[in-house]
Amino acid sequence: MITLQHYLLLSAALFSLGIFGVLTRKNAVNVLMGIELILNSANINLIAFSRYSSHGLDGQMFAVFVIVVAAAEVAVALAIVLTMYRLLKTVSLDQADTLRR
Amino acid sequence: MILDNQHSLLFFLPELTLTIGMLLVILCDITLKRLRNRLNPILTVFTLVLAAYYTFQLDQTAPASLFHGMLAIDGFAQFFKLFLLLAALLVVLASLHSAELAPFHQGEFFALLLAVTLGMLLLANSTNLAMLYLSLELVSLTSYIMVGYLKTDRLSNEASLKYILFGAISTGSMLYGLSLIYGMTGSLNLYTIRDTFLSQGVEGVDQFTVLLILVLTMAGFGFKTAAVPFHFWCPDVYAGAPTPVTAFLSVAPKAAGFAVLLRFFFSGMSQTTGSQWSMIGGINWPLVLIGISVLTMTLGNIAALTQNNLKRMLAYSSIAHAGYILMGAVVLTGDGIKSILVYLFVYLFMNLGAFLVVTIIYDSDKTFEIDDYNGMFKRSPFVAVAMAIFMLSLIGIPPFSGFLGKLYVFGSVIDKGLYWFAAIGALNAAVAAFYYMRVLKAMLIEEGSGSTAPLQVSFFNQALLVALLLPNVLLIVFWNPIDRWTAASVQLFRGV
């Protein structure tokens, strides 16, 4: 029997993995994948809460919007990464340190 | 009063105007190849003025909730709408003669600026978690693009990359916090959330989850307002972005962030007894806010001391100002909110003014280094004196309006008996005086080593500088209307 707790554990694990990926990866595209994990962990939360309670479909509606926003966010992020590749010939975040100097 | 969709449209005119204006700018940009460079700025300015006019017209309406509880409309909303539209208008005017933006096609810039303004208007008034998240992302996504607008410039690109990575992580964390709120209360509406929390009482709420929600949502709000510890993006993004965009980011989205922070915590997570709010949950909220505020202003001011790049210095100074503004939220009273509104209002003119001077000097000298500002008084006394007034106003020296902001914020804290907190704020203001004075010294006293040719300032920019100087000098004389206006704007719609 799968209960709400299982979904919450799964989403907490995904969220932690996402944060871990964001903090450790040097490749800009990999960081974006970590961000996707964070957003989807919140989606799992929303849908599980909506499914296991009697509060209506608010949570699922929110999740649909989050999916759309995530797609838009990745589109903008990839455009920026592409510009970076054009300028620096790399997508490694270590190379993007001109502003620090 | 909760209005349905059809009746809400009447109160939604400012946002509708912005939407239509934005689409018109895009259309005009595609179709009218010859006229577009002249038509786009006019269209943008007209849209913003019309939206401000409609916002002004809403004056007499009672607090209400639009679109079945998605947006609130009240005095607070009206203040922030006018504030954000004014900020956008001033930035459009300041960007017209910017040499940084000139080589790039400008049509998209105006469309993006209208889109981000629309997002901010919605963000400042959203009372539903889904609406809040969507408008937050609308503001964020468009500002990422605006920061990276100089496509061939390495710094601009790097700034936008850092901005989007930090932004996506903080808003993602915030979203996780929002999903937990939904799980605890079963609703996305701020007022229902508050009522559910209240009916459970302090004991009925799991304290650990509330703390987790607080930390996660503060990541999103802290990112928008550039409060410590979510400020890391700020100096790099401000230094790399085109100067008009930096000016915009340092004022408008920050103000929208504070607006949504106040609305979220004051109308969604707290209850009123008289003029005093008390927060839900057993957490000592004032202490948390004091901690963030003290860290923000101290770190911002100390880091600003060592900067040689004026844009970076102003970035750290804007972090410090976020700390002062948060002082008003600590006391959890109407007076505290009023002091925040006053501070934001005076901050608009002094900060945009300082950035306009940076833009003007960059256009002729191509430099942001403070040392290159040496001897500016000989080259253009007007610009040097204007910058001096903006800097004195940012410090909070009495005849200028920045003093009033500090007076109100410190006053609200002292009223609560938090003397030590006010003392920390005053100490910080003294530290801040040091780096602002450095700019003054460079421009007014030092001898210049480079060019001594008079600075070229277009008539338009001179007029704009005067327009920004007037509020800084005269607000203190004509203070009564502003005082009444901000006092009336504290009225927050608190549900039915």
Interface residues (C-beta under 8 A of the other chain):
Chain A: L8 S11 F15 G18 I19 V22 A28 V31 L32 I35 I38 L39 S41 A42 N43 N45 L46 F49 S50 S53 S54 H55 D58 G59 M61 F62 F65 V66 V69 A72 E73 V76 A77 I80 V81 T83 M84 L87 L88 L93 A96 T98 L99 R100
Chain B: L129 A130 Y133 L134 E137 L141 Y144 I145 G148 K151 T152 R154 L155 N157 E158 A159 S160 L161 K162 I164 L165 A168 I169 G172 S173 L175 Y176 L178 S179 L180 Y182 G183 G186 S187 L188 D236 A239 G240
